[in-house]
Amino acid sequence: MIERKQELETLHKLLSRHPVVGIVSARQVGKTTLARAYISKMKPSAIYFDLENPEDEARLSEPMLALKDLRGLVVIDEIHRQPQLFPVLRVHELGGFSIEEVGMKNYQR
């Protein structure tokens, strides 16, 4: 497995400053792996939705209801499958909406 110490540190810094952080990069470069590594090392109590999983997709079919009582880190993987979630996230976060990119510029296969 590739060491992602720098990306994990960057992600941690961004999450401490912003309510919403997006991990954006090309396909198959390790975005999901990075998110899962962050959860396992830093936030084991995080709530994880994988929108490729039909159960998680169904749980977010009514996003305001699904998200309203959640606290702490919430990860929504493959969010592009439900673009209608973006306005909900804007409404849900009273402090504003900020997306930062965690690049994979140091990634090598």
N, C-alpha and C positions, 0 to 999 in steps of 0.2 A: 504494500500500500504506500502511496506517496505521502510524505510528510506535508502537512498543511498548516504548520505553526504560524506562519506570517498571515495567511488568510484568516485563520481562526482569531488571531489577535486583532486584525482589522475589523472583522465582523463584531467582535466583542466591544471594541471602541465605538463603532457605529451604533450598535444597539443601546449603548449607554447614553448616547446623545439624541437619538431619534426614535420615535415611537414605531415607525415602520421602516424596514430595510428590505430592499429587493436584491436578490442574488441573480444577476443577469449575465449571461454569457452564451456562447455557441452551444449547440447540442452535444451531449455526450462528453462533457469535459469535467464533470464532477460536482455540479451544483447541489444535487440531492445528497451526495456523499459528504460534501462540506456541511450542509445543514444538519445532517444526522450526526456528524462528528462533533459539531458545536453542541448539540443537545446532549450527547453522551458525556462530553467533558465538562460542560459549563452549566447546563440547565436540564438536568434529568427529569424535572417536573414539568417540562414544556408539553404543550398540547400540539399534536402533529396531525395534520390533515393531508392525505395524499389523494389528489383529485383523479388519479388513475385507478383508485380503489372505489368501486361502486358504493360501498357502505359510507365512506367519507364523503363522496359526492352527494349522496342522499342526505347526510347530516347537514350539509351546507345548502340544501335546496331552499331553505328559508334562513338566509344568513343572519339577519338581525336577531332572530330567535336563537340561533345556534351560538352566536358570538357574544350576546349581551352580558352574560354572567361570567365570562371567562376572564381570568386574571393571569398575569405573568406572560411568559413567552408563548405565542401561538405561531406555529409554522404552517403555511399553506403551500404545499408543493404542487407544482403544475397548475398554478393559479390562472395561467393563460387559457385553460379549458373553461373557465367561468369568469369572463371579463366583467360580468355584472357585479362581481364582488368588490371591484375597486371603488365605486361610489359608496358602498356600504362601509368600507374601511375609512373613507374620508369622514363620513358622518359619525362613525363609531369612536374616532379619536378626536376629542375636543381640542386638543392642543395643536392640531394641524396635521398635515400629511406630508411626510418627507420620505422620498425613496433615494437611497444611496446604492451605488453599485459596488459590489465586491468583485473586482476583476480576477480573472484567472491567468493573468499575463505570465505568471511564473510556472504555469502548469506545463508539464511535458509528459507525454505517454511513454 
